[in-house]
C-alpha cells in the first residue's frame, strides 16, 4: 500500500473558483433585489457569512440590514452605486433563520426581506456570558483569536456569536486602514505553530493577499505608517525560534530588513521559568513607535520588554525586574518611583506604547519572580493589564494603572492574552489563558496541554473593558483565546468585499536540511502501513504526516536526479515551556507533522523515509 497523497488547493484558488462560478451564475439568471442569488459562505472561511447578488436597471446604492435577535443587535451597511450588486453579508447567527433586509439608498419603503438558514456551527455555544450595553458596544464584534482547537469567533453586544471561522487562522488580528484585517495564515510550515505568513482579508472571508514570511510567521505583526509590515519570525540558522523580526514590503512581500535579537541581547542573559535553549527570547509582540522611531519587543522568556532603534538596531531600554541581570545590562534598566503599588511584569504579552509615551502590556505574572526560589504556584498567582510611565533621561519607571491583580487566580493566565489602548483611562484587558483542572483547581499546565491531558479540564477566557473605575464590558468564554480585538462587523469607510483573484506575495523561505547522512539499508519496500503516512501537497510546500514511536530515528529524503535533500523528523516527546497556539497539536503523541517548502527545489524528487536503520519508499514523487 502506497503512502496516501492529497493535493490541498490554496484558499485563494478555492475562493477564486467559487467567486467566478458565483458571478457566472449571476450573469446567467435574472436575479433581482426581490429574487436575488444567495450564496452561503462562498469564501469557505466564515461560517456565519453569505453573499447576496442581483442586478438593477439603474445604477443605485443599496442598504443592508442584518437583523439581530433584538433591534440592538442589528448590523447596517450602505454599499455604493452599481447595477451589479454583490453584497457581503456578515453577522449571521448559527442554526438560525437569519433575516436580511435590503432596500435602495434612501428608499426604505422599498425594503425586501430575505432569509438565510445557517447550520449549527462548532463554536456556537462557547460564550458563557456577556455583560455590556448596546450603547457602549454598538455595531462592534469582540473578535477572539484561537489558541486551542476552537477557531476565531466574534461576539456581539448580546453575547451571541456572529462570526466564526472554519479554518485555523492564527495569531493577532490587526485592522487595516482599508477596512481589511491582517492575520496569520492557516498553513503550518513547522510545529507547533509557525505558519507560512499573513492573510490580508475581509470579515466575509475573502483573502486578498498572503504575505509569505521566510521560515515562518508567529504571534504578531505591526503596520508602519507607510504600510510596510514588521513581522515576527525565527532564527533557524542558529537552531532557535521566536527571536527575529523582518520588515515586509507592503506591495511585493519582499524582506527589506532583518532584526536578529541576539544582536542586542545575549541568549541566556536572563531566564524566565519557561526558558529553553531553543526558545530563549520567545518574542510574542512587536510595536512601532513613530515618536522615537523604535521597536518594542515582548520577550516572554527573559521577562522583558525590550526597545531598540528601528534603523540601527541598538538597544535603548529594557523594562524588567533587574534582579539576576548581568551588570552590562543594568544601565538599560529602570528604577521604580512613585507612591503607587509598583510591581514588575513576568512572562508578559502584548506590549504597546500609548500616544503619551507610556508602556502597557498584559502581565501574565507567570512564576511571579526572576528568582526560582520565589516562584509562585498558580493558585497563589494573578495576571493583570498594567501601564508604566517611563522617563528615559532619568531611567525611572512608575506604575500608573493596573487591572486584574485584585481578581487573583480567577484572572490568572500563564500564557497568551493582550491589552488594548483606546484613550486615556479607556482600556481592554483580555485574560485568555485561564485553565482549571477537572477538580476545579487552578492548573499549572498551559491550556493546550491541560486539554490533551484531561478532556475535562476547564478552559476559560475573560475579556474586560474599563473606563476609569467603571467596567463597561465583561465577556466570559468557555475556551482559551489568544487575543481579543473589538472591530465593527462592517467597515463604514473601507473595503467589505473586492472581487478578483487574491495574490501570493513574498518568499516562504527554504526549509533547513540535515547536513549528514544516516546509514541505512535500502529495503526496496514501501513504508509499512503501521506508520499511517500521508503527504499533503501544496503549491509552494508539502507536509508529511506519519506516526512514529518516541525516540525513533527518522529522516525524510527527497531523492532527485542531481541532489538528495534530507529533513529530520522529530520523534521527541515532551512539553514546551510555551504553547501559545495549540491548534495543531494531536492527541496521539506518535503523530509527526513535517513541513517542507519547495524553495530551492528543481525537478522531481522521489519521497523516501529512513526509520532507524532502514530506508523505505513511499511510492510518491514531488515536483519542485
For each residue, the residues with C-beta under 8 A, 3 or more apart:
1: 526 529
2: 5 526 618 619 620
3: 526 527 533 534 535 607 618 619 620
4: 533 534 535
5: 2 534 535 537 620
6: 534 535 536 537
7: 536 537 538
8: 536 537 538
9: 13 14
10: 13 14 210 504 538 539
11: 14 15 44 45 167 186 207
12: 15 16 207 210 501 502 503 504
13: 9 10 16 17 539
14: 9 10 11 17 18 44
15: 11 12 18 19 42 43 44 45 205 206 207 502
16: 12 13 19 20 500 501 502
17: 13 14 20 21
18: 14 15 21 22 39 42 43 44
19: 15 16 22 23 42 43 206 499
20: 16 17 23 24
21: 17 18 24 25
22: 18 19 25 26 37 39 42 51 53
23: 19 20 26 27 53 86 499
24: 20 21 27 28
25: 21 22 28 29 37
26: 22 23 29 31 37 53 54 55 84 86
27: 23 24
28: 24 25
29: 25 26 37
30: 35
31: 26 35 36 37 53 54 55
32: 35 36 54 55 56
33: 36 54 56 62 85 102 104 112
34: 112
35: 30 31 32 54
36: 31 32 33 52 53 54 102 114
37: 22 25 26 29 31 52 53 54
38: 50 51 52 53 114 116
39: 18 22 42 50 51 52 53
40: 49 50 116 118
41: 44 45 46 47 48 49 50 166 205
42: 15 18 19 22 39 50 51
43: 15 18 19 46 49 204 205 206 207
44: 11 14 15 18 41 166 167 205
45: 11 15 41 165 166 167 169 201 205 206 207
46: 41 43 49 90 163 164 165 166 203 204 205
47: 41 94 118 119 121 164 165 166
48: 41 90 91 92 93 94 118 121 161 162 163 164
49: 40 41 43 46 88 89 90 92 163 203 204 205
50: 38 39 40 41 42 88 89 92 100 116
51: 22 38 39 42 86 87 88 89 204 497
52: 36 37 38 39 64 85 87 89 100 102 114
53: 22 23 26 31 36 37 38 39 84 85 86 87
54: 26 31 32 33 35 36 37 85
55: 26 31 32 83 84 85
56: 32 33 59 60 82 83 85 104
57: 83
58: 83
59: 56 81 82 83
60: 56 81 82 104 105
61: 78 79 80 81 82 104 105
62: 33 78 79 82 85 87 102 103 104 105
63: 76 77 78 79 102 103 104 105 108
64: 52 76 77 78 79 87 89 100 101 102
65: 74 75 76 100 101 102
66: 74 75 76 89 90 91 92 98 100 489
67: 74 98 99 100 101
68: 71 72 73 74 75 91 156 158 160
69: 73 93 158 160
70: 73 158
71: 68 74
72: 68 134 157 158
73: 68 69 70 134 156 157 158 160 162
74: 65 66 67 68 71
75: 65 66 68 90 91 139 162 489 490
76: 63 64 65 66 139 490
77: 63 64 490 492 496
78: 61 62 63 64 105
79: 61 62 63 64 82 85 87 496
80: 61
81: 59 60 61 105
82: 56 59 60 61 62 79 85
83: 55 56 57 58 59
84: 26 53 55
85: 33 52 53 54 55 56 62 79 82
86: 23 26 51 53 497 499
87: 51 52 53 62 64 79 102 497
88: 49 50 51 202 203 204 206 496 497
89: 49 50 51 52 64 66 92 100 116 204
90: 46 48 49 66 75 162 163 203 204 489 490 496
91: 48 66 68 75 141 156 162 163 489 490
92: 48 49 50 66 89 96 98 116 118 162
93: 48 69 96 98 118 160 161 162
94: 47 48 118 119 120 121 124 161 164
95: 118 119 120 121 124
96: 92 93 117 118
97: 115 116 117
98: 66 67 92 93 115 116 117 118
99: 67 113 114 115
100: 50 52 64 65 66 67 89 113 114 115 116
101: 64 65 67 111 112 113
102: 33 36 52 62 63 64 65 87 111 112 113 114
103: 62 63 107 108 109 110 111 112
104: 33 56 60 61 62 63 107 110
105: 60 61 62 63 78 81
106:
107: 103 104 110
108: 63 103 111
109: 103
110: 103 104 107
111: 101 102 103 108
112: 33 34 101 102 103
113: 99 100 101 102
114: 36 38 52 99 100 102
115: 97 98 99 100
116: 38 40 50 89 92 97 98 100
117: 96 97 98
118: 40 47 48 92 93 94 95 96 98 121
119: 47 94 95
120: 94 95 124
121: 47 48 94 95 118 124 161 164
122: 150 151 164
123: 126 150 151 153 161 164 479
124: 94 95 120 121 161 164
125: 478
126: 123 150 153 161 477 478 479
127: 130 155 159 160 161 475 476 477 478
128: 460 476 477 478
129: 159 474 475 476
130: 127 155 157 158 159 473 474 475 476
131: 471 473 474 475
132: 136 137 157 465 472 473 474 475
133: 136 137 157 472
134: 72 73 137 138 157 158
135: 138
136: 132 133 157 472 473
137: 132 133 134 140 142 156 157 473 486
138: 134 135 157 488
139: 75 76 488 489 490
140: 137 157 486 487 488 489
141: 91 154 155 156 162 163 486 487 488 489
142: 137 154 155 463 473 475 484 485 486
143: 152 153 154 155 163 173 484 485 486 487
144: 152 153 154 155 432 461 463 477 481 482 483 484
145: 152 170 171 172 173 183 481 482 483 484 485
146: 149 150 151 152 165 168 169 170 481 482 581 583
147: 415 416 432 433 447 448 479 480 481 482 580 581 582 583
148: 447 448 451 459 479 480 582 583
149: 146 451 582 583
150: 122 123 126 146 153 479 481
151: 122 123 146 164 165 166 167 168 169 583
152: 143 144 145 146 163 164 165 169 173 183
153: 123 126 143 144 150 161 163 164 165 477 481
154: 141 142 143 144 161 162 163 164 203 489
155: 127 130 141 142 143 144 159 160 161 162 475 477
156: 68 73 91 137 141 159 160 161 162 489
157: 72 73 130 132 133 134 136 137 138 140
158: 68 69 70 72 73 130 134
159: 127 129 130 155 156 475
160: 68 69 73 93 127 155 156
161: 48 93 94 121 123 124 126 127 153 154 155 156 164
162: 48 73 75 90 91 92 93 141 154 155 156 489
163: 46 48 49 90 91 141 143 152 153 154 203 489
164: 46 47 48 94 121 122 123 124 151 152 153 154 161
165: 45 46 47 146 151 152 153 168 169 205
166: 41 44 45 46 47 151
167: 11 44 45 151 186
168: 146 151 165 186 583 584
169: 45 146 151 152 165 183 184 185 186 199
170: 145 146 183 184 185 186 193 195 482 581 583
171: 145 183 184 195 217 218 219 220 221 482 483 581
172: 145 183 184 219 220 221 418 482 483 485
173: 143 145 152 181 182 183 483 485 487
174: 181 182 183 221 222 223 485
175: 179 181 485 487
176: 179 180 181 182 200 223 494
177: 494
178: 494 495
179: 175 176 202 491 493 494 495 496
180: 176 200 201 202 208 494 495
181: 173 174 175 176 200 201 202 203 487
182: 173 174 176 198 199 200 221 223 229
183: 145 152 169 170 171 172 173 174 198 199 201
184: 169 170 171 172 195 197 198 199 217 218
185: 169 170 195 196 197 198 199 210 217
186: 11 167 168 169 170 195
187: 195 196 197 538 541
188: 191 193 194 195 196 543 584 593 595
189: 194 195 196 215 216 508 511 541 595 597
190: 194 215 216 595
191: 188 194 570 584 593 595
192: 576 579 581 582 584 585
193: 170 188 218 579 580 581 582 583 584
194: 188 189 190 191 215 216 217 218 234 241
195: 170 171 184 185 186 187 188 189 216 217 218
196: 185 187 188 189 210 212 213 216 217 508 540 541
197: 184 185 187 210 211 212 213 217 231 253 506 508
198: 182 183 184 185 210 211 213 217 221 229 231
199: 169 182 183 184 185 207 209 210 211
200: 176 180 181 182 207 208 209 210 211
201: 45 180 181 183 205 206 207 208
202: 88 179 180 181 205 206 208 495 496 497 498
203: 46 49 88 90 154 163 181 487 489 490 496
204: 43 46 49 51 88 89 90 496 497
205: 15 41 43 44 45 46 49 165 201 202
206: 15 19 43 45 88 201 202 497 498 502
207: 11 12 15 43 45 199 200 201 210 502
208: 180 200 201 202 498 502 503
209: 199 200 253 502 503 504 505
210: 10 12 185 196 197 198 199 200 207 502 503 504 505 506
211: 197 198 199 200 229 231 248 253 505 506
212: 196 197 253 504 505 506 507 508 509 540
213: 196 197 198 216 217 231 233 246 248 506 508 509
214: 233 246 255 506 507 508 509
215: 189 190 194 233 234 236 509
216: 189 190 194 195 196 213 233 234 509
217: 171 184 185 194 195 196 197 198 213 221 231 232 233
218: 171 184 193 194 195 232 233 234 241 242 580
219: 171 172 232 242 283 284 285 580
220: 171 172 231 232 283 284 285 286 350
221: 171 172 174 182 198 217 229 230 231 232 286
222: 174 229 230 286 287 288
223: 174 176 182 227 228 229
224: 227 228 229 230 288
225: 290
226: 250
227: 223 224 250
228: 223 224 247 248 249 250 256
229: 182 198 211 221 222 223 224 247 248 250
230: 221 222 224 245 246 247 248 286 288 295
231: 197 198 211 213 217 220 221 245 246 248 286
232: 217 218 219 220 221 242 244 245 283 284 286
233: 213 214 215 216 217 218 244 245 246
234: 194 215 216 218 240 241 242 243 244
235: 238 240 241 243 244 260 261 262
236: 215 239 240 241 512
237: 512
238: 235 262
239: 236 278
240: 234 235 236 243 262 267 277 278 279 280 281
241: 194 218 234 235 236 278 279
242: 218 219 232 234 279 281 282 283 284 578
243: 234 235 240 260 261 262 267 280 281 282 283
244: 232 233 234 235 258 259 260 261
245: 230 231 232 233 258 259 261 283 286 295 297
246: 213 214 230 231 233 255 257 258 259
247: 228 229 230 255 256 257 258
248: 211 213 228 229 230 231 253 254 255 256 506
249: 228 252 253 254 255 256
250: 226 227 228 229
251: 505
252: 249 505 506
253: 197 209 211 212 248 249 505 506 507
254: 248 249 506 507
255: 214 246 247 248 249 258 506 507
256: 228 247 248 249
257: 246 247
258: 244 245 246 247 255
259: 244 245 246 263 295 308 313
260: 235 243 244 263
261: 235 243 244 245 264 265 281 283 297 299 306
262: 235 238 240 243 265 266 267
263: 259 260 313
264: 261 306 308 313 314 315
265: 261 262 269 281 299 302 306 315
266: 262 269
267: 240 243 262 277 280 281
268: 271 280
269: 265 266 302 325 326 329
270: 302 303 304 320 324 325 370
271: 268 275 280 301 302
272: 275 300 301 302 303 346 347 366 367 370
273: 347 366 367 372 375 577
274: 279 282 300 301 347 366 367 577 578
275: 271 272 279 280 301 302 577
276: 279 280 301 576 577
277: 240 267 280
278: 239 240 241
279: 240 241 242 274 275 276 282 301 576 577 578
280: 240 243 267 268 271 275 276 277 301 302
281: 240 242 243 261 265 267 297 299 300 301 302
282: 242 243 274 279 299 300 301 578
283: 219 220 232 242 243 245 261 286 297 298 299 300
284: 219 220 232 242 298 300 349 350 580
285: 219 220 296 297 298 349 350 351 352 361
286: 220 221 222 230 231 232 245 283 295 296 297 298
287: 222 295 296 351 352 353
288: 222 224 230 294 295 310
289: 292 293 294 295 296 353
290: 225 293
291: 357
292: 289 307 316
293: 289 290 309 310 311
294: 288 289 307 308 309 310 316
295: 230 245 259 286 287 288 289 307 308 310
296: 285 286 287 289 305 306 307 351 352 353 359
297: 245 261 281 283 285 286 305 306 307 308 351
298: 283 284 285 286 304 305 348 349 350 351 361
299: 261 265 281 282 283 302 303 304 305 306
300: 272 274 281 282 283 284 303 347 348 349 364 578
301: 271 272 274 275 276 279 280 281 282 347 577 578
302: 265 269 270 271 272 275 280 281 299 306 320
303: 270 272 299 300 320 321 344 345 346 347 348 370
304: 270 298 299 318 319 320
305: 296 297 298 299 318 319 320 345 348 351 359 361
306: 261 264 265 296 297 299 302 315 317 318
307: 292 294 295 296 297 315 316 317 318
308: 259 264 294 295 297 312 313 314 315 316
309: 293 294 312 313 314 316
310: 288 293 294 295
311: 293
312: 308 309
313: 259 263 264 308 309
314: 264 308 309
315: 264 265 306 307 308 318 332
316: 292 294 307 308 309 332 392
317: 306 307 332 333 334 390 392 395
318: 304 305 306 307 315 329 332 333
319: 304 305 334 345 359 388 390 397
320: 270 302 303 304 305 325 333 344 370
321: 303 344 346 369 370
322: 325 330 333
323: 369 370 371
324: 270 370 371
325: 269 270 320 322 329 330 333 370
326: 269 329 330
327: 330
328: 331
329: 269 318 325 326 332 333
330: 322 325 326 327 333
331: 328 395
332: 315 316 317 318 329
333: 317 318 320 322 325 329 330 395
334: 317 319 390 395 396 397
335: 395 396 397
336: 342 396 397 398 399
337: 396 397 398
338: 342 398 399 400
339:
340: 398 399 400
341: 399 402
342: 336 338 397 398 399
343: 363 386 399 402 405
344: 303 320 321
345: 303 305 319 348 361 363 364 365 386
346: 272 303 321 363 364 365 366 367 368 369 370
347: 272 273 274 300 301 303 364 365 366 367 414 415
348: 298 300 303 305 345 351 361 362 363 364
349: 284 285 298 300 361 362 364 415 416 417 418
350: 220 284 285 298 361 362 417 418 419 483
351: 285 287 296 297 298 305 348 359 360 361
352: 285 287 296 359 360 361 419 420 421
353: 287 289 296 357 358 359 360
354: 357 358 359 360 387 421 424
355:
356: 424
357: 291 353 354 389 390
358: 353 354 387 388 389 390 400
359: 296 305 319 351 352 353 354 387 388 390
360: 351 352 353 354 385 386 387 388 419 421 427
361: 285 298 305 345 348 349 350 351 352 385 386 419
362: 348 349 350 383 384 385 386 413 417 418 419 429 430 431
363: 343 345 346 348 383 384 385 386 402
364: 300 345 346 347 348 349 383 413 414 415 417 433
365: 345 346 347 368 376 381 382 383 384 412
366: 272 273 274 346 347 381 414 415
367: 272 273 274 346 347 375 376
368: 346 365 374 375 376 381
369: 321 323 346 372 373 374 375 376
370: 270 272 303 320 321 323 324 325 346
371: 323 324 374 375
372: 273 369 375
373: 369
374: 368 369 371
375: 273 367 368 369 371 372
376: 365 367 368 369 380 381
377: 380 381 442 444
378: 381 409 412 414 442 443 444
379: 409 441 442
380: 376 377 409
381: 365 366 368 376 377 378 409 412 414 442
382: 365 404 405 407 408 409 411 412
383: 362 363 364 365 404 411 412 413 414 417 431
384: 362 363 365 402 403 404 405 411 429
385: 360 361 362 363 401 402 403 404 419 427 428 429
386: 343 345 360 361 362 363 399 401 402
387: 354 358 359 360 399 400 401 402 427
388: 319 358 359 360 397 398 399 400
389: 357 358 397 398 399 400
390: 317 319 334 357 358 359 396 397 398
391: 394 395 396 397
392: 316 317 395
393:
394: 391
395: 317 331 333 334 335 391 392
396: 334 335 336 337 390 391
397: 319 334 335 336 337 342 388 389 390 391
398: 336 337 338 340 342 388 389 390
399: 336 338 340 341 342 343 386 387 388 389 402
400: 338 340 358 387 388 389
401: 385 386 387 425 427
402: 341 343 363 384 385 386 387 399 405
403: 384 385 427 429 464 466
404: 382 383 384 385 407 411 429 431 464
405: 343 382 384 402 408
406:
407: 382 404 410 411
408: 382 405 411 412
409: 378 379 380 381 382 412 442
410: 407 434 462
411: 382 383 384 404 407 408 431 434 462
412: 365 378 381 382 383 408 409 431 434 442
413: 362 364 383 416 417 431 432 433 434
414: 347 364 366 378 381 383 433 435 444 446
415: 147 347 349 364 366 433 446 447 578 579 580
416: 147 349 413 432 433 447 480 481 482 483 580
417: 349 350 362 364 383 413 430 431 432 433 482 483
418: 172 349 350 362 428 430 432 482 483 484
419: 350 352 360 361 362 385 427 428 429 430
420: 352 427 428 430 484 485 486
421: 352 354 360 426 427
422: 426 427 428 465
423: 426
424: 354 356
425: 401 466 467 468
426: 421 422 423 465 466 467
427: 360 385 387 401 403 419 420 421 422 465 466
428: 385 418 419 420 422 463 464 465 484 486
429: 362 384 385 403 404 419 463 464 465 466
430: 362 417 418 419 420 461 462 463 464 481 483 484
431: 362 383 404 411 412 413 417 434 461 462 463 464
432: 144 147 413 416 417 418 461 462 463 480 481 482 483 484
433: 147 364 413 414 415 416 417 446 447 461 480
434: 410 411 412 413 431 459 460 461 462 480
435: 414 442 443 445 446 447 450 457 458 459 460 480
436: 440 441 442 443 457 458 460
437: 440 441 442 443 450 454 457 458
438: 454 456 457 458
439:
440: 436 437 458
441: 379 436 437
442: 377 378 379 381 409 412 435 436 437
443: 378 435 436 437 450 457
444: 377 378 414
445: 435 449 450 453 457
446: 414 415 433 435 449 450 575 578 579 582
447: 147 148 415 416 433 435 450 451 457 459 480 579 582
448: 147 148 451 452 480 579 581 582 585
449: 445 446 452 453 575 579 582
450: 435 437 443 445 446 447 453 454 457 459
451: 148 149 447 448 454 455 457 459 582
452: 448 449 582 585 587
453: 445 449 450 457
454: 437 438 450 451 457
455: 451
456: 438
457: 435 436 437 438 443 445 447 450 451 453 454
458: 435 436 437 438 440
459: 148 434 435 447 450 451 478 479 480
460: 128 434 435 436 476 477 478 479 480
461: 144 430 431 432 433 434 475 476 477 479 480 481 484
462: 410 411 430 431 432 434 474 475 476 477
463: 142 144 428 429 430 431 432 473 474 475 476 477 484
464: 403 404 428 429 430 431 471 473 474 475
465: 132 422 426 427 428 429 471 472 473 474 486
466: 403 425 426 427 429 469 470 471 472
467: 425 426 470 472
468: 425
469: 466
470: 466 467
471: 131 464 465 466 474
472: 132 133 136 465 466 467
473: 130 131 132 136 137 142 463 464 465
474: 129 130 131 132 462 463 464 465 471
475: 127 129 130 131 132 142 155 159 461 462 463 464 484
476: 127 128 129 130 460 461 462 463
477: 126 127 128 144 153 155 460 461 462 463 481
478: 125 126 127 128 459 460
479: 123 126 147 148 150 459 460 461
480: 147 148 416 432 433 434 435 447 448 459 460 461
481: 144 145 146 147 150 153 416 430 432 461 477 484
482: 144 145 146 147 170 171 172 416 417 418 432 580 581
483: 144 145 171 172 173 350 416 417 418 430 432
484: 142 143 144 145 418 420 428 430 432 461 463 475 481
485: 142 143 145 172 173 174 175 420
486: 137 140 141 142 143 420 428 465
487: 140 141 143 173 175 181 203
488: 138 139 140 141 491 492
489: 66 75 90 91 139 140 141 154 156 162 163 203
490: 75 76 77 90 91 139 203 496
491: 179 488 494 495 496
492: 77 488
493: 179
494: 176 177 178 179 180 491
495: 178 179 180 202 491 498
496: 77 79 88 90 179 202 203 204 490 491
497: 51 86 87 88 202 204 206
498: 202 206 208 495
499: 19 23 86
500: 16
501: 12 16
502: 12 15 16 206 207 208 209 210
503: 12 208 209 210
504: 10 12 209 210 212 539 540
505: 209 210 211 212 251 252 253
506: 197 210 211 212 213 214 248 252 253 254 255
507: 212 214 253 254 255 599
508: 189 196 197 212 213 214 540 541 597 599
509: 212 213 214 215 216 597 599
510: 597 599 600
511: 189 567 595 596 597 599
512: 236 237
513: 565 566 567
514: 555 566 567 568
515:
516: 566
517: 566
518: 553 555 610 613
519: 613
520: 610 612 613 614 615
521: 613 614 615
522: 615
523: 614 615 616
524: 617
525: 528 616 617
526: 1 2 3 616 617 618 619
527: 3 531 533 546 609 611 616 617 618
528: 525 531 616
529: 1 532
530: 547
531: 527 528 546 547 548 609 611
532: 529 545 546 547
533: 3 4 527 544 545 546 547 609 618
534: 3 4 5 6 544 545 546
535: 3 4 5 6 542 543 544 545 607 618 620 622
536: 6 7 8 542 543 545
537: 5 6 7 8 542 622
538: 7 8 10 187 541 542 543
539: 10 13 504
540: 196 212 504 508 597 598 599
541: 187 189 196 508 538 595 596 597 598
542: 535 536 537 538 595 596 598 622
543: 188 535 536 538 593 594 595 596
544: 533 534 535 556 569 592 593 594 596 607
545: 532 533 534 535 536 591 592 593 594
546: 527 531 532 533 534 554 569 591 592 609
547: 530 531 532 533 588 590 591 592
548: 531 552 554 569 571 590 592 611
549: 552 571 590
550: 571 572 573 589 590
551: 571 572
552: 548 549 571 611 612
553: 518 571 610 611 612 613
554: 546 548 568 569 571 592 609 610 611 612
555: 514 518 566 567 568 569 609 610
556: 544 566 567 568 569 594 596 607 608 609
557: 564 565 566 567 607 608 609 610 615
558: 564 565 566 567 596 601 605 606 607 608 622
559: 564 605 606 608
560: 563 564 565 601 602 603 604 605 606 624
561: 603 604
562: 602 603
563: 560
564: 557 558 559 560
565: 513 557 558 560 596 601 605
566: 513 514 516 517 555 556 557 558
567: 511 513 514 555 556 557 558 594 596
568: 514 554 555 556
569: 544 546 548 554 555 556 592 594 609
570: 191 592
571: 548 549 550 551 552 553 554 592
572: 550 551
573: 550 589
574:
575: 446 449 579
576: 192 276 279 579
577: 273 274 275 276 279 301
578: 242 274 279 282 300 301 415 446
579: 192 193 415 446 447 448 449 575 576 582 585
580: 147 193 218 219 284 415 416 482
581: 146 147 170 171 192 193 448 482 584
582: 147 148 149 192 193 446 447 448 449 451 452 579 585
583: 146 147 148 149 151 168 170 193
584: 168 188 191 192 193 581 593
585: 192 448 452 579 582
586: 589 591 593
587: 452
588: 547 591
589: 550 573 586
590: 547 548 549 550
591: 545 546 547 586 588
592: 544 545 546 547 548 554 569 570 571
593: 188 191 543 544 545 584 586
594: 543 544 545 556 567 569
595: 188 189 190 191 511 541 542 543
596: 511 541 542 543 544 556 558 565 567
597: 189 508 509 510 511 540 541
598: 540 541 542 601 622 624
599: 507 508 509 510 511 540
600: 510 624
601: 558 560 565 598 605 622 624
602: 560 562 624
603: 560 561 562 623 624
604: 560 561 621 622 623 624
605: 558 559 560 565 601 621 622 623 624
606: 558 559 560 617 620 621
607: 3 535 544 556 557 558 617 618 620 621 622
608: 556 557 558 559 615 616 617 618
609: 527 531 533 546 554 555 556 557 569 615 616 618
610: 518 520 553 554 555 557 613 614 615 616
611: 527 531 548 552 553 554 614 616
612: 520 552 553 554
613: 518 519 520 521 553 610
614: 520 521 523 610 611
615: 520 521 522 523 557 608 609 610
616: 523 525 526 527 528 608 609 610 611
617: 524 525 526 527 606 607 608
618: 2 3 526 527 533 535 607 608 609
619: 2 3 526
620: 2 3 5 535 606 607
621: 604 605 606 607
622: 535 537 542 558 598 601 604 605 607
623: 603 604 605
624: 560 598 600 601 602 603 604 605
